[in-house]
């Protein structure tokens, strides 16, 4: 069973040829087993990520199915997303907040200095306007070298990486959910697709919740 072992025979006859055949067979078997192990690892990785995706979708769906006021729904959704995506902090920016309210309607952050908080809020507002305009996910592996932020003269926001997820309904961006990381965090293309899908799911629920609360329980109309 030791595929690293080699037979060393130098007799110059058919015995040496037989030994060389055994050595070549052992080498081919070793390459075969290496390929098999890599294939198993790849399939295990895919299965693990598929299970994680299902877990995220189930967790978010369970949160969104609760009959909660809009503010409580935003807070619960943010907390759930921070947990499943293992983020260090997060915010939800709404495009059309209630009159007199801040666009940032939900937050969960570690302790930041006043300067960091000011820089972070400026960053969130800037990215939110961009995401609202193009409807696309904003993912930044390292804020310090993101060329899209060159026009923004902000200092240290207390985080290194972020993802801004558009919360969409009928191709309209209702808000942006931010996942914030204190270390470099690069999203895979699979994670980006998942977050866009989750953002659409959240957006539809937010629109229905806001509409139901605006109409009230006794106006006799049903939302579509």
Backbone as a ProteinNet text record, in pm:
[ID]
protein_1_A
[PRIMARY]
XXXXXXXXXXXXXXXXXXXXXXXXXXXXXXXXXXXXXXXXXXXXXXXXXXXXXXXXXXXXXXXXXXXXXXXXXXXXXXXXXXXXXXXXXXXXXXXXXXXXXXXXXXXXXXXXXXXXXXXXXXXXXXXXXXXXXXXXXXXXXXXXXXXXXXXXXXXXXXXXXXXXXXXXXXXXXXXXXXXXXXXXXXXXXXXXXXXXXXXXXXXXXXXXXXXXXXXXXXXXXXXX
[TERTIARY]
78.9	0	82.1	215.2	300.7	335.8	264.4	285.1	406.9	475.1	598.9	721.3	702.9	816.3	854.3	984.6	1034.7	1130.9	1124.7	1213.1	1340.4	1455	1583.4	1658	1653.6	1725.7	1800.5	1927.3	2008.9	2080.1	2003	2060.8	2076.6	2014.9	2028.7	1952.6	1857.4	1782	1632.2	1554	1408.5	1362.2	1441.3	1404.5	1404.1	1506.4	1509.9	1392.4	1359.1	1243.3	1115.4	1099.8	981.6	975.3	1088.5	1092.9	1053.4	1102	1067	917.8	859.5	715.1	636.5	681.7	617.9	629.6	745.5	766.5	674	660.1	571.4	425.4	388.6	252.1	225	319.8	302.6	287.7	366.9	358.5	222.2	171.9	40.8	-70.3	-59.7	-160.4	-159.6	-38.6	-29.6	-96.8	-70.8	-134.6	-286.1	-331.1	-474.8	-538.4	-474.7	-530.2	-527	-421.6	-415.6	-531.6	-555.3	-668.2	-801.2	-814.4	-937.9	-960.4	-855	-867	-906	-846.7	-880.9	-1026.4	-1072	-1210.3	-1307.1	-1272.8	-1355.7	-1357.4	-1241.3	-1233.8	-1319.9	-1312.7	-1390	-1539.8	-1582.3	-1724.2	-1769.2	-1682.9	-1715.9	-1728.3	-1638.1	-1642.5	-1772.4	-1809.8	-1933.1	-2054.7	-2054.3	-2166.7	-2175.5	-2059.5	-2057.4	-2113.9	-2074.8	-2122.8	-2270.3	-2314.8	-2456.7	-2539.3	-2489.2	-2558.8	-2560.7	-2449.2	-2444.1	-2544.4	-2553.1	-2649	-2791.7	-2823.5	-2957.9	-2986.3	-2884.1	-2900.7	-2927.1	-2853.9	-2872.5	-3012	-3052.5	-3183.6	-3295.2	-3279.9	-3382.2	-3389.3	-3272.4	-3269.1	-3332.7	-3300	-3355.4	-3505.6	-3547.1	-3690	-3767.5	-3711.8	-3779	-3791	-3688.2	-3691.5	-3794.4	-3796.2	-3885.5	-4031.7	-4057.6	-4195.8	-4260.9	-4184.7	-4242.5	-4330.2	-4440.5	-4529.2	-4478.3	-4383.2	-4319	-4337.7	-4334.5	-4328.4	-4202.3	-4203.7	-4093.3	-3958.7	-3950.7	-3823.4	-3772.2	-3860.5	-3819.4	-3775.3	-3844	-3808.1	-3668.6	-3639	-3506.9	-3398.4	-3423.5	-3325.5	-3300.1	-3406.9	-3392	-3321.5	-3356.7	-3293.1	-3144.2	-3108.3	-2967.2	-2891.7	-2946.9	-2880.7	-2861.7	-2962.4	-2951.8	-2844.7	-2839.2	-2738.5	-2597.3	-2580.4	-2448.2	-2404.7	-2500	-2466.6	-2429	-2510	-2485.2	-2365.4	-2335	-2220.5	-2097.4	-2107.3	-1994.6	-1929.7	-2013.6	-1965	-1944	-1857.5	-1826.6	-1923.1	-1995.5	-2091.5	-2177.9	-2281.3	-2368.6	-2462.2	-2517.3	-2613.6	-2715.3	-2833.5	-2931	-2965.5	-2943.7	-2973.8	-3099.2	-3199.9	-3325.4	-3333.7	-3378.8	-3386.1	-3493.4	-3605.1	-3716.4	-3760.2	-3683.4	-3720	-3842.5	-3907.7	-4020.9	-3977.2	-4067.9	-4033.6	-3969.6	-3859.5	-3790.2	-3697.8	-3688.9	-3604	-3474.9	-3372	-3244.7	-3255.1	-3186.9	-3186.2	-3126.9	-3036.5	-2978.5	-3074.6	-3149.1	-3259.5	-3227.6	-3117.1	-3078.1	-2926.6	-2872.1	-2727.1	-2691.3	-2578	-2517.2	-2367.3	-2301	-2160.1	-2081.6	-1954.4	-1866.7	-1833.7	-1761.1	-1724.5	-1631.6	-1671.6	-1591.4	-1566.2	-1455.8	-1429.3	-1523.1	-1545	-1629.8	-1581.6	-1449.1	-1395.4	-1426	-1411.1	-1441.4	-1589.9	-1675.3	-1819.3	-1857.8	-1800.3	-1829.2	-1784.3	-1664.1	-1612.3	-1697.3	-1741.2	-1822.7	-1957.2	-2021.8	-2151.6	-2138.8	-2032.1	-2009	-1991	-1916.6	-1892.9	-2022.6	-2104.5	-2231.1	-2324.6	-2334.8	-2421	-2372.7	-2241.9	-2186.1	-2213.6	-2179.6	-2198.3	-2346.7	-2430.7	-2575.1	-2632.7	-2588.2	-2638.4	-2595.4	-2472.1	-2424.6	-2505.1	-2525	-2598.8	-2744.1	-2802.3	-2939.7	-2947.9	-2842.7	-2843.8	-2825.5	-2737.3	-2710.9	-2773.9	-2824.5	-2890.9	-2799.6	-2667.6	-2572.1	-2508	-2470.5	-2398.3	-2264.5	-2230	-2098.3	-2017.5	-1908.9	-1821.8	-1681.3	-1626.1	-1492.4	-1408.7	-1303.9	-1214.3	-1125.5	-1084.6	-998.7	-1033.1	-1096.9	-1141.5	-1026	-909.2	-796.1	-746.8	-774.5	-723.6	-836.7	-959.1	-1073.3	-1074.1	-1046.1	-1037	-1169.9	-1281.2	-1412.2	-1433.5	-1348.7	-1363.9	-1260.3	-1190.5	-1084.8	-1138	-1259.7	-1315.8	-1365.2	-1371.3	-1419.3	-1299.2	-1295	-1180.1	-1203	-1249.9	-1277.5	-1155.3	-1145.2	-1035	-1078.4	-1011.3	-1037.1	-1180.5	-1262.2	-1400	-1414	-1302	-1307.2	-1323	-1334.3	-1349.4	-1261.3	-1225.9	-1140.1	-1220.5	-1317.3	-1395.3	-1543.5	-1619.3	-1764.9	-1833.8	-1960.5	-2049.1	-2176.9	-2216.6	-2341.2	-2442.7	-2544.3	-2640.5	-2766	-2800.2	-2922.9	-3047	-3138.3	-3265.8	-3367.2	-3400.1	-3476.3	-3614.6	-3705.6	-3839.1	-3885.9	-3916.3	-3958.8	-3856.6	-3730.3	-3617.9	-3600.2	-3659.8	-3645.3	-3567.8	-3461.3	-3378.6	-3443.6	-3491.1	-3555.1	-3453.3	-3340.9	-3239	-3114.4	-3017.9	-2891.9	-2856.1	-2828	-2783.3	-2632	-2562.9	-2416.5	-2366.1	-2272.1	-2196.8	-2055.3	-2008	-1879.8	-1783.2	-1658.5	-1556.4	-1431.7	-1371.3	-1249.1	-1123.2	-1136.8	-1026.3	-1062	-962.4	-987.7	-1081.7	-1187.4	-1288.7	-1328.9	-1287.9	-1321	-1438.7	-1544.3	-1660.1	-1633.9	-1675.9	-1670.4	-1786.9	-1777.5	-1886.9	-2015.2	-2000.9	-2117.5	-2183.8	-2102.1	-2155.7	-2223	-2163.6	-2223.6	-2361.9	-2374	-2505.3	-2605.8	-2559.6	-2648.3	-2696.2	-2605.9	-2642.3	-2739.5	-2721	-2815.3	-2954	-2958.6	-3086.3	-3151.6	-3072.5	-3124.7	-3173.7	-3099	-3139.2	-3274.2	-3301.2	-3430.9	-3541.5	-3510.3	-3608.1	-3642.8	-3541.4	-3563.9	-3641.6	-3603.8	-3668.6	-3817.7	-3856.7	-3999.1	-4074	-4014.5	-4079.5	-4091.4	-3988.4	-3993	-4101.9	-4114.3	-4217.2	-4357	-4379.9	-4510.5	-4539.6	-4436.1	-4454.7	-4486.9	-4409.6	-4434.4	-4572.3	-4613.3	-4743.8	-4856.8	-4841.5	-4944.4	-4956.5	-4843	-4848	-4902.9	-4880	-4933.5	-5085.1	-5134.4	-5279	-5352	-5286	-5350.9	-5437.5	-5480.2	-5553.5	-5699.3	-5757.4	-5899.7	-5945.2	-5859.9	-5900.9	-5967.6	-5965.2	-6040.1	-5971.3	-5845.9	-5774.8	-5672.4	-5640.3	-5537.2	-5422.6	-5300.6	-5182.2	-5151.7	-5090.1	-5050	-4898
-121.8	0	126.7	118.2	236.4	270.4	366.5	399.8	487.4	526.6	603.3	511.9	386.6	293.1	257.8	247.7	208.7	91.1	0.2	-116.2	-80.5	-95.9	-61.6	-191.1	-228.4	-347.6	-309.9	-342.5	-309.4	-435.9	-529.9	-656.7	-660.5	-562.4	-558.6	-666.9	-731.6	-838.9	-819.1	-927.9	-916.2	-887.6	-919.5	-888.8	-737.6	-670.5	-523.8	-463.5	-522.1	-472.1	-486.4	-600.5	-622.7	-520.5	-494.1	-395.6	-257.6	-220.3	-89.8	-81	-193.8	-197	-173	-236.1	-214.5	-68.9	-8.5	131.2	224.6	197.1	279.6	261.5	138.6	113.3	187.7	186.2	256.7	406.8	460.2	604.3	640.7	557.7	584.7	573.8	474.9	460.1	580	629.4	745.6	866.1	889.4	1000.9	983.9	858.8	832	867.3	825.4	852	1000.9	1070.6	1215.5	1283.7	1245	1301.3	1269.3	1145.4	1105.3	1187.8	1210.5	1290.7	1434.1	1490.4	1627.4	1637.2	1534.4	1532.9	1525.5	1443.4	1431.8	1564.3	1628.5	1757.2	1862.3	1863.3	1961.5	1939.2	1811.7	1781.8	1812.7	1786.8	1817.3	1967.7	2043.9	2190	2243.2	2189.9	2234.7	2200.2	2079.5	2038.4	2124.7	2156.4	2241.5	2379.7	2436.1	2569.3	2567	2459.2	2448	2440.3	2364.2	2355.9	2490.7	2566.2	2698.2	2791.8	2784.8	2868.1	2837.1	2708.1	2669.1	2717.5	2708.9	2755	2905.2	2981.4	3126.8	3160	3096.8	3125.1	3088.4	2975.2	2933.6	3031.6	3072.4	3164.3	3298	3350.8	3478.9	3467.2	3357.7	3338.1	3330.1	3259.9	3248.6	3384.6	3467	3601.8	3688.9	3682.8	3769	3728.5	3605	3558.1	3599.9	3664.7	3710.7	3834.7	3840.6	3957	4064.9	4144.7	4246.1	4384	4488.6	4624.6	4641.4	4740.1	4756.7	4772.2	4855.2	4878.3	4749.5	4674.5	4549.2	4448.5	4448.4	4357.4	4390	4518.8	4560.6	4518.8	4540.7	4504.9	4354.4	4275.3	4129.7	4078.3	4136.2	4094	4124.7	4243.4	4280.1	4185.8	4158.6	4068.4	3929.6	3881.4	3749.2	3746.3	3849	3853.9	3862.8	3938.4	3948.1	3812.7	3737.2	3606.4	3506	3494.8	3392.4	3427	3556.3	3597.1	3629.8	3610.3	3628.5	3766.5	3868.3	4005.8	4068.7	4170.6	4238.1	4351.9	4396.1	4504.2	4519.1	4602.9	4621	4738.1	4781.3	4890.9	4863.5	4921.6	4921.7	5066.4	5104.6	5238.5	5228.8	5310.1	5307.6	5427.7	5403	5509.4	5612.6	5566.8	5657.5	5635.9	5687.2	5669	5753.7	5722.6	5805.6	5950.9	6047.3	6188.8	6216.6	6288.9	6324.1	6217.3	6102.7	5993.1	5988.8	5930.3	5913	5799.4	5809.9	5698	5570	5584.9	5468.5	5425	5319.1	5281.4	5164.4	5094.7	4983.5	4977.9	4960.4	4952.2	4850.3	4786.5	4703.3	4711	4786.1	4816.1	4792.7	4757.3	4757.3	4900.9	4918.5	5052.6	5119.3	5240.4	5319	5456.2	5517.1	5654	5748.1	5870.3	5966.3	5990.6	5997.6	6020.6	5901.9	5781.4	5662.9	5656.1	5688.7	5686	5786.6	5906.2	6008.3	5964.1	5904.9	5857.5	5742.8	5653.1	5539.4	5585.5	5679.2	5728.5	5794.9	5873.3	5935.7	5829.5	5724.5	5614.8	5542.4	5515.3	5444.1	5524.4	5653.9	5738.2	5740.7	5750.6	5758.5	5629.2	5515.1	5387.2	5360.7	5397.5	5373.6	5446.2	5570	5645.7	5579.2	5525.4	5457.4	5329.5	5251.9	5126	5152.5	5257.3	5290.3	5328.7	5393.4	5435.4	5322	5225.1	5117.5	4983.7	4971.3	4848.8	4729.1	4752.8	4642.8	4629.6	4505.8	4479	4551.3	4611.4	4673.9	4587.9	4530.3	4448.8	4508	4533	4590.1	4500.6	4443.6	4357.2	4438.3	4556.7	4643.2	4787.6	4856.6	4994	5088.4	5059.8	5150.8	5156.7	5054.3	5052	5045.4	5073.5	5071.2	5200.1	5188.4	5306.9	5380.1	5311.7	5375.6	5479.4	5476.6	5568.1	5680.2	5696.2	5797.3	5938.8	5964.9	6099.6	6125	6021.1	6033.9	6055.6	6170.6	6206.6	6168.7	6047.1	6004.7	5934.9	5936.7	5870.3	5729.4	5673.9	5536.7	5520.9	5432.9	5413.1	5303	5243.9	5138.6	4999.2	4988.6	4858.9	4854.4	4732.8	4715.3	4673.8	4584	4531.7	4554.5	4558.3	4568.8	4512.8	4482	4443.8	4523.7	4593	4668.3	4594.3	4538.6	4451.4	4530.8	4546.7	4619.1	4540.2	4608.4	4548.4	4591.3	4500.1	4536.5	4472.8	4544.5	4491.7	4550.5	4463.5	4505.5	4600.6	4562.2	4637.2	4776.4	4799.2	4927.2	4904.3	4981.5	4966.4	5040.7	4965.1	5024.7	5064	4997.5	5025.9	4943.6	4955.8	4882.4	4826.1	4697	4633.3	4616.8	4668.1	4664.6	4560.8	4478.6	4388.2	4444.2	4463.6	4529.3	4432.8	4433.1	4341.7	4420.7	4382.1	4447.9	4386.6	4276.1	4214	4207.8	4178.5	4164.7	4046.4	4070.1	3966.6	3975.6	3875.6	3872.4	3778	3826.8	3744	3661.2	3537.1	3456.6	3496.7	3461.1	3491.8	3422.1	3304.7	3231.4	3306.2	3360.5	3438	3565.3	3629.5	3751.2	3722.7	3614.4	3578.5	3549.6	3482.7	3451.3	3578.4	3672.6	3796.7	3880.2	3881.4	3953.5	3890.2	3757.1	3686.8	3716.2	3713.2	3743.5	3887.6	3979.4	4120.4	4140.3	4065.4	4074.4	4019.3	3911.9	3852.9	3950.8	4015	4112.9	4232.7	4279.8	4397.3	4377.9	4262.3	4235.1	4234.8	4172.8	4167.9	4306.6	4388.2	4524.2	4606.9	4592.1	4667	4627.1	4498	4450.2	4494.5	4489.9	4531	4679.3	4761.2	4905.3	4938.7	4870	4893.7	4856.6	4742.7	4698.5	4794.4	4846.2	4937.8	5074.2	5114	5241.4	5235	5122.7	5107.8	5081.9	5013	4982	4859.9	4804.1	4677.8	4689.6	4808.6	4815.3	4892.5	4910.7	4991.1	4906.8	4773.5	4687.2	4658.3	4705.8	4679.3	4571.6	4501.9	4397.7	4439.2	4407.4	4443.1	4331.7	4371.2	4273.7	4266.2
0	0	0	9	8.9	-135.6	-192.8	-334.3	-357.2	-249	-263.8	-273.5	-241.1	-244.2	-387.2	-410.8	-543.3	-528.6	-625.2	-626	-702	-635.7	-697.6	-733.1	-859.5	-907.4	-1034.8	-1038.4	-1156.1	-1203.7	-1251.5	-1299.5	-1450.7	-1518.7	-1663	-1735.9	-1669.2	-1733.9	-1712.3	-1735.1	-1725.1	-1582.8	-1482.6	-1344.1	-1322	-1379.1	-1369.9	-1446.1	-1563.7	-1639.8	-1558.4	-1489.8	-1407.7	-1293.6	-1232.1	-1123.3	-1174.2	-1291.3	-1349	-1379.3	-1424.1	-1450.3	-1319.9	-1212.4	-1083.3	-1040.3	-1062.6	-1024	-1102.6	-1234.3	-1315.7	-1272.6	-1238.6	-1192.4	-1061.9	-969.6	-842.2	-865.2	-959.2	-989	-1046.3	-1138.8	-1198.2	-1094	-1004.7	-898.7	-805.2	-776.4	-688.3	-751.8	-881.8	-951.4	-954.1	-971.8	-973.5	-839.3	-729.7	-597.5	-563.3	-608.7	-587.4	-658.2	-784.2	-858.3	-793.3	-742.2	-675.3	-549.1	-470.7	-348.9	-380.9	-486.7	-524.4	-569.4	-640.8	-686.6	-568	-469.8	-349.1	-272.5	-261.2	-192.3	-262.1	-396.1	-472.7	-453.5	-460.6	-442.2	-299.7	-202.5	-63.5	-43.6	-109.3	-99	-159.2	-275.2	-339.4	-253.6	-196.9	-112.6	12.3	70.9	189.7	159.4	45.2	8.8	-30.6	-93.3	-124.9	3.7	100.2	229	299.6	287.7	349.1	281.4	149.1	76.2	120.4	129.5	172.2	313.9	400.1	538.2	542.8	460.2	456.1	405.4	294.6	237.7	334.8	403.6	499.8	616.3	668	782.1	747.6	629.5	588.6	563.7	499.7	474.3	605.3	703.9	833.5	900.5	887.7	946.9	876.4	743.1	666.4	680	716.5	729	861	946.7	1072.5	1048.5	1120.2	1109.7	1205.1	1156.5	1240.1	1180	1263.7	1209.7	1126.2	1037.1	943	1013.6	1116.9	1186	1250.4	1313.9	1376.5	1270.9	1156.6	1048.7	994.3	979.6	932.6	1031.2	1161.2	1264.2	1265.1	1261.1	1263.6	1138.8	1024.2	898.8	900.7	948.3	955.9	1049	1166	1260.8	1201.4	1131	1070.1	962.1	878.3	772.5	829.6	936.5	999	1051.7	1105.4	1159	1051.7	948.6	846.9	758.4	743.6	661.6	745.4	876.7	969	952.7	946.8	932.3	1070.6	1076.1	1202.4	1232.5	1134	1153.6	1030.9	1042.1	927.5	943.3	832	827.8	717.8	732.9	624	591.9	466.6	415.4	330.5	361	286.6	193.5	71.5	-28.1	5.4	58.3	91.4	236	331	471.2	506.5	617.3	660.5	679.3	660	675.5	811.2	808.1	931	984.3	916	961.3	880.3	938.9	869.8	768.9	654.8	559.6	619.7	715.8	781.8	891.9	865.6	953.8	1045.4	1022	1108.9	1113.4	1231.4	1247.4	1354.2	1333.6	1437.2	1415.8	1504.3	1485.1	1612.8	1600.1	1716.6	1755.4	1861.2	1905.7	1804.9	1760.7	1667.1	1727	1686.9	1729.5	1655.2	1706.4	1633.9	1490.5	1471.7	1337.8	1246.4	1298.3	1218.9	1183.4	1280.1	1254.2	1146.7	1153.8	1054.1	915.6	908.2	780.3	726.8	815.3	772.6	717.9	784.3	738.9	601.9	583.9	453.1	345.2	378.6	284.5	249.7	351.9	330.9	240.4	265.6	182.8	37.6	20.4	-114.6	-192.7	-133.5	-201.7	-225.1	-128.4	-141.8	-262.4	-283.8	-399.5	-530.4	-531.8	-651.9	-676.7	-570.9	-583.9	-623.4	-567.5	-604.5	-752.7	-801.8	-941.5	-1039.8	-1007.2	-1104.2	-1066.8	-944	-901.3	-885.7	-876.2	-870.9	-733.2	-700.9	-577.3	-577.9	-464.6	-449.7	-353.6	-401.7	-317.9	-319.6	-201.2	-189.2	-100.1	-157.3	-80.9	12.3	-33.4	47.1	13.8	107.1	83.1	49.8	105	88	-56	-135.7	-273.4	-375.5	-333.6	-425.7	-507.7	-639.2	-725.1	-738.1	-713.7	-723.3	-613.7	-510.9	-398.1	-398.8	-511.1	-517	-495.7	-540.7	-525.4	-383.8	-302.3	-165.3	-74.5	-10.2	72.3	218.9	240.8	377.7	436.7	569.4	639.1	679.3	777	821.5	872.4	807.5	853.2	957.5	998.6	1099	1042.3	909.3	844.3	720	678.6	561	438.8	457.7	345.8	369.6	260.4	274.2	151.9	171	60	75.2	-31.4	-32.7	-119.6	-57.1	-125.6	-159.1	-286.4	-320.5	-278.4	-211.3	-172.2	-276.7	-365.3	-485.1	-486.7	-551.1	-578	-710.5	-802.6	-937.1	-999.8	-990.1	-1048.3	-987	-872.3	-802.9	-674.2	-652.8	-533.5	-417	-318.8	-201.5	-95.3	-96.6	3.5	-23.1	66.7	54.5	191.8	196.8	320	312.8	413.3	414.8	513.8	467	552.4	564.1	684.6	709.2	777.3	729.4	781.9	821.9	933.5	980.4	919.9	850.7	778.6	630.6	548	405.5	382	307.6	280.6	133.9	58	-84.7	-105.2	-167.7	-198	-323.7	-321.9	-444.1	-534.4	-661.8	-754.7	-711.2	-651.2	-602.8	-486.7	-396.8	-284.7	-334.2	-434.5	-488.5	-547.4	-622.1	-678.7	-568.2	-463.4	-351.3	-282.7	-259.9	-191.9	-275.3	-406.1	-493.2	-483	-481.1	-468.4	-333.1	-227.2	-93.6	-86.7	-150.2	-151.7	-217.8	-324.8	-392.1	-302.1	-231.8	-140.2	-27.9	26.5	133.5	80.2	-39.4	-96.5	-117	-170.1	-191.1	-58.4	43.1	174.5	235.3	221.1	275.5	207.6	76.4	5.2	51.7	65.2	110.9	254.1	340.3	480.1	490.2	415.5	418	363.3	256.8	196.2	292.2	359.4	454	571.3	620	733.9	693.1	567.8	519	506.5	455	435.4	566.5	659.1	785.1	773.7	888.1	886.4	844.4	839.4	817.3	697.4	596.4	482.9	373.1	391.4	298.8	168.6	148.8	22.6	43.7	-61.9	-56.3	-143.5	-99.3	-178.2	-276.3	-386	-487.7	-489.6
[MASK]
++++++++++++++++++++++++++++++++++++++++++++++++++++++++++++++++++++++++++++++++++++++++++++++++++++++++++++++++++++++++++++++++++++++++++++++++++++++++++++++++++++++++++++++++++++++++++++++++++++++++++++++++++++++++++++++++

